Structure formats: structure tokens, C-alpha cells
């Protein structure tokens, strides 16, 4: 299965966006940027963010009018018939999205495409829910399938989040329903399951053919890291155990395997930071900062000094001083790190950038012969031609 969008235009659009950043940072001139625009055209209708929001809202209003009119026609139908019609309408909306807005009108994440996409997802899953009497197992599997399809086919980030979330919910629910020891090992299963998923996503992200789905893969990678951490976080495990598994803890008691979750709450952020810095992995570094802050909050939640205002003031002052010192330290590159935004390392696609530069900055033009260079010849050595 391929993306619904023209892949050539997607490559061109990405190149133009990168070139715009280069020009904004004065790495290329306006003339060179204009050359890139001419060399790599894209016929997508892809307006700016504000216009996309307005089009999204207008499209939802228009779609609500259409569905409201259809509801009047089929209001007296049986519930099963309505559910079947919802599934048919949802699938028809997918076909309409591709046939009209993507293929003919050349829309690409225009606000209209997102509105029709989520409209189609809602009716498809709603119809399946009606047919299955909203069976949790069926709905979870259907959500995984539909959201994964939309994430892959339409490069949609929200569908990516929903697909990962649906999969996590499915695993949690199945283990929870088994009861007994299976409920207690849910966090361990999550760590065992999502760790190879993270490694697989990271490996997949590095492949050239996955470039179109790079943003989706990065988001999925970050979500996998967060789920691994949440599965080992003491606060998350304890609160879920108390609220979902009806574990009653008296004063002095603790949850099963508490020492393990204390250990994971401390060590997982450290592991993230270590490998993030070692491998210069910006996704891992950003996630590690978030989970480190949550680990501090976890211990403060259960072991407070009684003066939160003093704690917050000291923590804020410490972070401010650390930030200033780190920015000063990284003013010049240190061990491969710098505080400056290096555009060529933004998404790691150096070959693509080099290709664009070679196409628009003289890389394709034949070099002029200088007096110091050979002017041809019929034997080996400098200046030899094809007659050698």
C-alpha cells in the first residue's frame, strides 16, 4: 500500500520547505531559492496553518449539514440498518476524499482533507460499534486497523497517535480481563512489548523509502518511549492498581513489586538521557527531559517537604542557572553538540540537501577548463579524454 498523495510532489514540497529554511538562515540566496522552486514544482493545494484551521471548521460545518440531511431520510430505519449505512457512508467518505479532494483538487493537508478524513473515521467506527453492540474487543481491533490505515495512507499524525493508543488499550484490556497474575504483570508486558517496537520504529525511520512517513514514525517513536516509561513509573502503576484493580493499601503498605517500580522510575530517565546524548538522538533527549521531570514529580507527590512554594522556587532557580550555563557552554560546538540550529541535521537527510544544492548552485554545470588543467590528450595522465 502506498500513500494517497503524489509521492513526487511530496518530495518536492519537502525540498522547497527545507530550502525556505535555508534561505531564511541566509544559507542560500533568493535567486537560488527561486531556482529550487522552479526546479521542484508541486501542484498541491497546501495553505498556511491559519487558512487550514478555517477550512477545517468550514468543512465540518458543511459535513454536519450533509449528515443531518441524511439523518432525516433514515431516521425511521432499524438500528442495524443505520449501522450498516454508517459503515457504507464512512467508506464512501474515504473514496470521496481520495477521488475528489486528493486526486482531482490536489489537496494536501489543507484542512478540508483532515475534516473529511476524521468524518469518515467517525462514521466507519461508529457503524462497526453499532453492529457489534460496541464490543470492546471488536472496537479495539477495528480502531487499530482503521487508524493505522489512515496514518499510513494519509500521513496523518492524529491517526498515528490514535493507532498507538488503540494498540496500548487493546493490550491493557485483554490482560486486565484475564485477571489474577496477568493484571499484576501488565507493566512488565508493556515494557517487553513496546521496547522492540521502539527499536523497530527507530530502524525503520532511518530507511530512505520511509522518508514520506518520517513525521509519523518520529511521533510513534516518542509515544513508544513514553509508554515504556509510564509502564515503569511508580505513580502511574500505583494509582492504576488502586483505582482499577481495587487494591486497598493501608498506611505502611505498598503495591506488589514496589521496589522494581521505584527502580524503573529512577533508571529509565537516566537510560534515555545517556543513550540520547551518546547517539545524538533528539527524540530520545526531548522525551528524557519530560520523563525526568515527571520522575521528580512522582517522588515529590509521595515524599513532600510540606513547603511546595520553596521547592518550586529552588527548582526553577536551578533550572534557570543550568540553562544559562548550558547555553554558554554550547555557544561553540562541544563533542558534536551546539546550541545553534544546524539545518542539515534537522531530519538527517543530508543526501537530499546535497542533491538540491548540486542542482541549483552549479553542481550540474560543466566545470570550465582552467590554464592549470590539462587540455586533453591521448595517453594516461592529466587531461586525458575518452580517447585514452
Secondary structure, 3 states (H helix, E strand, C coil): CCCCCCHHHHHHHHHHHHHHHHHHCCCCCHHHHHHHHHHCCCCCECCCHHHHHHHHHHHHHHHHHHHHHHHHHCCCCCHHHHHHHHHHHHHHHHHHHHHHHHCCCCECCCCHHHHHHHHHHHHHHHHHHHHCCCCHHHHHHHHHHHHHHHHHHHCCHHHHHHHHHHHHHHHHHHHHHHCCHHHHCHHHHHHHHHHHHHHHHHHHHCCHHHHHHHHHHHHHHHHHHHHHHHHHCHHHHHHHHHHHCCCCCCCCCCCCCHHHHHHHHHHHHHHHHHHHHHHCCHHHHHHHHHHHHHHHHHHHHHCCCCCHHHHHHHHHHHHHHHHHHHHHHCCCCECCECCCCCHHHCCCCHHHHHHHHHHHCCCCCCCCCCCCCCCCCCCCCCCCCCCC
